[in-house]
């Protein structure tokens, strides 16, 4: 039984703040909120990885999934796969 986010739940969305100007960070925050606001009650927080250490862990998970899909490399993915609640396959077309 895996927990999936329900529409009516409040979500705190954390993302890694990039070493860039304030305008680009604000634009990123606005785009994420606009894309998800119709289905989620969401707040966006941009933090540097040294402020939120678990952002480094999330980045590692994303890298493992990227390697699986882009290079057919299951090495890291096999280590983390038991911890994935939902993975959606998208067509490259």
Secondary structure as GFF3:
##gff-version 3
##sequence-region A 1 93
A	DSSP	beta_strand	10	16	.	.	.	ID=ss1
A	DSSP	alpha_helix	22	36	.	.	.	ID=ss2
A	DSSP	beta_strand	41	47	.	.	.	ID=ss3
A	DSSP	alpha_helix	54	71	.	.	.	ID=ss4
A	DSSP	alpha_helix	75	80	.	.	.	ID=ss5
A	DSSP	three_ten_helix	81	83	.	.	.	ID=ss6
###
